[in-house]
Amino acid sequence: MPAPCSSSRPMPRAASSEGAGSVASGAGASAASGAAETPAGPRPRRDRLRWAGGARGPRLRETDAMRVLVAEDDPGLQAVLVQGLEGAGYQVDAVGRGDDAIDQLKFYEYDVAIIDWRMPGTSGIDVIRWARRNERPTAMLMLTARDTPPDRVEGLDAGADDYLVKPFDFAELLARIRALQRRPRGVDAPVITRGSLSLDPLRREVSALGRPVALTTTEYNILELLMRRSPAVVDRKAIAEHGWRDETDALGSNAIDVQLSRLRAKLPSAGIRIVTVRGAGYRLEEAQG
């Protein structure tokens, strides 16, 4: 995972990437004097991730501090958001592309995601649609210059929990985040159980007959998808999208078969097996005998 690198250049006044104004006042305005960070990394998609707070990378859940994902392609505004949120006590990761936002939501747990509408790669509204389609419990706050009633309706109907128009006051943004924090969400969903196999989505832990099952991140993501959709058949495209940062890599190789083989080897004691449905995909079923 790439380590952060920083720049000593002064950060410009934040402006909307969609032509709107800047943060009006409060923590965001004072944060604008901070420094930008642009990490380098070996993977072309991962090098667009800014590791906020001097961390070596995103964490699954290390503390009780609220975790926030910022998806904003304007470097100045992104820095204002990150520095202001960190100053308010949040743990923050930031990306500048929509496809990178999906990467983060695939693999890491966030309490709130602040999503710009218009970003390269994948639009913010499609990021939100992906999160809802894949049952991500993260609260979604759309932050955008699109301010017409139809825009607001489209954003909220796509799955956004709140909608804030640029330019905005940073104190109002913090208040909206606190309101989302108070709102009950699916993050408290119960443990998923199939046979003797249990999966805790909040802790990202799996156990069989009460004993922990050690899984890699990819194995966990595949198993979570199969368990959530069980007894339905899950096709290879869905598995690739859910389990890999770049699903084309998985679909163009035998990576899915390798991961499923490893996962199958870890499940015999759970009374559950992964069955291949020829020409359709895979599903879970209880082992017989």
N, C-alpha and C positions, 0 to 999 in steps of 0.2 A: 504494500500500500504506500503511495507516495507521501513523503513528508512535506510539510508546508514550506513555502519560501515566501519571503515578504519583500516589499518595496518601500523605499523611504520617500517616494514621491507623495506630495500632499494630495488628498482625495478631493476631487471636484465636488461642487455643490450638486446634490442629487437632483436628477431630473427624470421625468417619466420617459420611458423608452417609446411611448406612444404619442409623444407630443404634448403631454400635459405638464403641469407645473411641478414644483419640488415639494419636499416635506415642509410643512408650514412652520412648526415650532417644536419645542420640547427636546427630548433626548435625541431624536433624529438629527436636529440641527447641530447640536454640539458634537455628535458623532461624526459629522462630515469632515472633520479635520483629521481623521484617522488615516491609516495606511492601507492600501489595497494589497491583497495577497493573491498571487496566481501560481499555484503549484504546478510542477511538471510531473509527468508520470509516464510509464512505459506504454499504457493502453490509451489509444487516441480518444476513447470515449470517457475514460476515467480522469484524464488530465484536465477536464473542464470543471472538476469538483473543487470547491474551495473548502479546505478543512478549517472550520471556524474555531476560534478559541484556542489556537495553538495545539489542537489535538492531532494525533497521528491519523485519525480517520474516524468515521462514524462509529458509534457504539450501539449495541443492541439495547442495553439498558443498564447503566452502571450506577446511577444515582437516582434520587427521587426528584431531581430538578426537571422541570418541564422541557421537553425536547421539541424544537421548532425547525422545520425545513423551510428555507427561503428559496423560491424559484423565480429569479428576476434577471433579465439579460442585460440591464443597464448597470455597468460596473459601479458608477457613483451611487445610485440608489441602492444597489445590493449592499455596498459597504455601509451606508447609513443604516439600513435595516439590521444588518448583522451586529454592528457595534452598539446600536441602540438597544437591541434585544439582549445582547450579552450584558450590557450595563444594567438591564432590568432583572438579571439573574437567570436568564434562560440559556440552555445549551442549544447552539445553533449550528446547522450545516447549511451551505448555500451552493446552488448551482445556477448556471445561466442558460440552460437549455431544457426544453420540456422532456426530451428522451432521458436526460440525466436525472430529472426529477422522478420519472417512473423507475429508473434504476434504484434510487434511494428508497422509494416506497416499497419496492419489491423485497429489499433485503434488510431494512432497518425500521425500527419502531419510532414513530413521531406522534406527539400529542396534537400538534397543529402544523399545517402546511400553509404558507402564504404564497399564493400562486398568481403570477402575472398572466394575463390572457395571451398576449402575442409574444411568443418566444420562438427561436429557431428550433428546428428538429420536430417538435410536437407542440401544438398549441396548449396553452394552460387549460382550456376547457376540455380538451381531449385527455389531459393528464387526470383531471377530476373524474371524467367518465371512466377512465381505466381504473382508478382507485375504487370507485363504487362498484363497477362490474366485478372486480376481484376482491370485494368485501374488505377493503382496507378500512380500519376504524378511525383513521386520522381525520380530525376536523379540518375542513378545507375553507380557507378564507381567500376569496378572489380579490386581488388588488390590481386595479386597472383604470385606464383613462376612459374606457367605454362606459358612458354614463346615461344612455337612453333607457327608458323603461323596457323595451324589448331585449336589450342587452342584459339587464338585470334579471329579467325573467328567464332568459336562456341560461345564464350562469347558475342561477338557483335551481332550475329544473335539471341541470346536468349533475347536480349533487353538491354544489357549494353550500356550506353552512352559513356563510356570511359574505357580504359584498361591499367593498370599500372603494370609493372612487378617488383617483389622483386628481389634483394634489390633496394631501390629507395631513391632518395633525397627528403627530406621533403619539400624543397622549390618548387620542381616540383609538388608534390602532391597538395600543396596550390594553385599553378598556375592553375592546372587542375580543382580544385574545383571552382576557380573564373571564369574559362571559362564556366563551366557548369552553374554557376549562371547567366551568361550573355545570355545563350542560351534560347530562348523562349520554354516554355513547356506547357503541358496540365493543369498545376496548375491554369492557368488563364481561364480555361474553363467556359462557361457561366452557369448561374443558370439553374437547371433542373426543368421543369414545366410540371405537369400533372394535367389537370383540373384547379382547383383553388389552387392547392398545389405546393409550390415552395421549392426547396432544393438547398442550396448554399454549394457546396462541399468544398470550400476554408475555409469558416467560420464555416462549419458544423452546419448550422442553417436551420430550417424548418419553413415555415409560411403557413397559410391557409387564403385566402382572405386578405392578408397583415398583419395578426396577428400572432405573434410567437406561435409555437406549442412546448411545452416542452417535450422532449424525453430523455430517458436514452441512454447511449452509445449503448447498444445492439439494442434498438428500432431504433435508427438512422441508424445503420449499415444495419439492415434488410430493412428498408424503402429505403435507398440509392440503395441497390441492386435491389429491385423491380422496382424502378423508372428508373434506368439505363437500365434495360432489358425490360421494358414495351414496347409493350404489350405481350412479350413472357412469357411463363410459367417458373417459377423458382422452381427447385425441392428442397426437404428438405436438401439434402446433401450440395447443394450450399449455402443455407441459414445458415446451421450450420457452414460451413467453413468461411463464411463471417462475421457471428455475434458473434462467440465464440472463445476464445483462444484455447480451446480444443474441437474440433467439436464432438469427440466421446461422451463427456458428454451430449451434446445437443441431439444427435441422439439416445442415450440410455435412454432418459427420455421424459417427456412431456414439456420440456423447450421451444421448438419451438412453441407449441400450446399456452402456457401461454403468450409468448411475442407477438404473433400475435393477441391474444385476447385483450391484453392491447393496442396494436397499433391500432387495429380496433376502439376501443372506443375513440381514440383521433382524428380520421379522418372524422367524419360525416360532419363537416362544410366545408370540402375541396372539396366536390363533387366527391370524389374518394373512392372506397372501395376495400378491398382485397378479392379476390374470390378464393375459393378452387376448384381446378380442380382435381377431384377424380382420384387417382392413378398416378398423374403426378406432382402436386405441387401447386403453387399459382401464381396469377398474379393480376395486377391492372386493374381496369376498371372504367369508369366514372359512377357514380350513376345516376339512372334514376328517374326523377320526383323530 
